[in-house]
Amino acid sequence: MDSIDRAIINQLQGGFPICEHPYQVMADQFGITESDLIQRLEQMLEKKQLSRFGPMYHAERLGGGLSLCAMSIPDDEFDHVVDQVNSFPEVAHNYARDHELNMWFVLATETPERIDSVLEEIEQATGYQVYNMPKQHEFYVGLKFEV
């Protein structure tokens, strides 16, 4: 990762322009071409230096549902259950925690009513209980990691 890649990551954490040619606008800030910027982003994603590059949607404002969920899975079943849970298109991401509730994932559905149905489907598919922990209040934390 060179200084331009670091500048790209640092700048893009603060937003992306909404205009006709957003990649060109960003590339101009770094003194590179639009195609170079796109190529650098693709390479950083391929090398797993970036885990994701894309918009963040506020599901509830779009009429959808969003909830944090957790499960308690035996170690010898964990990988199998991860695959089962991740097969649901509504699962936004899934990660392990060092806790009795050792599998956590975010569920994003097209409607709030769909949350309960998907949780039941996951329980039926896995044979394990899903704990639904919908947010009660939203806080904005402007987290940015300088690279």
C-alpha positions as MATLAB code, in Angstrom:
seq = 'MDSIDRAIINQLQGGFPICEHPYQVMADQFGITESDLIQRLEQMLEKKQLSRFGPMYHAERLGGGLSLCAMSIPDDEFDHVVDQVNSFPEVAHNYARDHELNMWFVLATETPERIDSVLEEIEQATGYQVYNMPKQHEFYVGLKFEV';
ca = [
       0.000    0.000    0.000;
       1.537    3.295   -1.049;
       0.807    6.852    0.054;
      -1.883    7.315   -2.612;
      -3.714    4.172   -1.450;
      -3.568    5.470    2.124;
      -4.897    8.864    1.011;
      -7.732    7.156   -0.876;
      -8.758    5.127    2.182;
      -8.522    8.112    4.521;
     -10.504   10.411    2.210;
     -13.217    7.929    1.253;
     -14.054    7.174    4.894;
     -15.460   10.688    5.013;
     -17.789   10.293    2.053;
     -18.059    9.948   -1.697;
     -19.304   12.697   -4.000;
     -22.775   12.443   -5.448;
     -22.402   13.788   -8.954;
     -22.239   12.672  -12.578;
     -18.564   11.560  -12.401;
     -17.750   10.864   -8.727;
     -14.672    8.725   -9.441;
     -13.187   11.488  -11.581;
     -13.815   14.081   -8.856;
     -12.069   11.865   -6.302;
      -9.212   10.957   -8.673;
      -8.523   14.655   -9.287;
      -8.011   15.129   -5.537;
      -5.272   12.477   -5.589;
      -3.642   13.603   -8.846;
      -4.426   10.314  -10.602;
      -6.756    9.247  -13.400;
     -10.269    7.953  -12.864;
      -9.269    4.514  -14.198;
      -6.263    4.440  -11.836;
      -8.531    5.174   -8.865;
     -10.948    2.394   -9.849;
      -8.050   -0.028  -10.402;
      -6.558    0.820   -6.994;
      -9.920    0.252   -5.277;
     -10.350   -3.098   -7.039;
      -6.821   -4.165   -6.027;
      -7.350   -3.153   -2.385;
     -10.591   -5.176   -2.315;
      -8.872   -8.154   -3.948;
      -5.989   -8.006   -1.455;
      -8.518   -7.663    1.416;
      -7.020   -4.302    2.384;
     -10.627   -3.094    2.075;
     -13.428   -5.393    3.150;
     -16.112   -3.392    1.381;
     -16.554   -0.366   -0.855;
     -20.076    0.878   -1.340;
     -22.905    2.963    0.031;
     -24.284    2.613    3.540;
     -28.073    2.513    3.496;
     -30.339    3.344    6.386;
     -32.675    0.332    6.112;
     -35.414    1.743    8.304;
     -35.642    4.996    6.328;
     -36.099    2.882    3.203;
     -38.969    0.963    4.841;
     -36.875   -2.049    5.821;
     -36.037   -3.773    9.070;
     -32.675   -4.058   10.795;
     -31.675   -6.013   13.886;
     -28.622   -7.338   15.696;
     -28.899  -11.069   16.371;
     -26.863  -13.604   18.332;
     -26.664  -17.359   18.755;
     -24.888  -19.785   21.063;
     -23.234  -22.417   18.871;
     -20.993  -25.311   20.000;
     -17.436  -24.967   18.674;
     -17.633  -28.170   16.645;
     -20.786  -26.904   14.862;
     -19.726  -23.290   14.409;
     -18.421  -23.399   10.817;
     -21.403  -25.418    9.633;
     -23.902  -23.045   11.261;
     -22.031  -19.996    9.892;
     -22.551  -21.383    6.380;
     -26.244  -21.983    7.086;
     -26.802  -18.505    8.540;
     -24.808  -16.781    5.796;
     -26.899  -18.521    3.127;
     -29.768  -16.180    4.016;
     -29.606  -13.072    1.800;
     -30.898  -10.965    4.703;
     -27.740  -11.603    6.764;
     -25.583   -8.515    6.286;
     -22.491   -9.800    8.094;
     -21.623  -12.457   10.619;
     -18.790  -12.619   13.141;
     -17.561  -14.728   16.044;
     -17.369  -13.401   19.603;
     -15.600  -14.802   22.648;
     -18.795  -15.084   24.701;
     -21.547  -17.582   25.490;
     -23.392  -15.963   22.588;
     -20.540  -16.607   20.188;
     -22.147  -15.890   16.794;
     -23.422  -12.399   16.025;
     -24.942  -11.128   12.811;
     -26.925   -8.210   11.462;
     -30.218   -8.971    9.792;
     -31.518   -6.514    7.176;
     -34.956   -7.186    5.688;
     -37.164   -5.456    3.136;
     -39.856   -4.847    5.766;
     -39.742   -4.748    9.571;
     -42.328   -7.548    9.678;
     -39.961   -9.886    7.807;
     -37.432   -9.920   10.700;
     -39.397  -12.453   12.773;
     -40.003  -14.717    9.755;
     -36.331  -14.833    8.833;
     -35.318  -15.511   12.433;
     -37.739  -18.452   12.523;
     -36.327  -19.737    9.217;
     -32.781  -19.526   10.586;
     -33.813  -21.383   13.753;
     -35.476  -24.102   11.678;
     -32.465  -24.441    9.360;
     -29.852  -24.530   12.142;
     -31.712  -26.054   15.069;
     -30.410  -23.270   17.345;
     -32.207  -20.358   19.003;
     -31.626  -16.868   17.623;
     -31.669  -13.956   20.073;
     -33.118  -10.855   18.447;
     -31.771   -7.566   19.810;
     -33.332   -4.706   17.873;
     -31.952   -1.274   18.584;
     -33.917    0.870   20.971;
     -32.105    4.088   20.209;
     -29.665    5.034   17.481;
     -26.421    6.832   18.202;
     -24.133    8.263   15.558;
     -20.453    7.537   16.095;
     -18.223    9.153   13.478;
     -15.572    6.445   13.480;
     -12.674    6.913   11.091;
      -9.423    4.954   10.959;
      -6.449    6.903    9.624;
      -4.185    4.655    7.599;
];
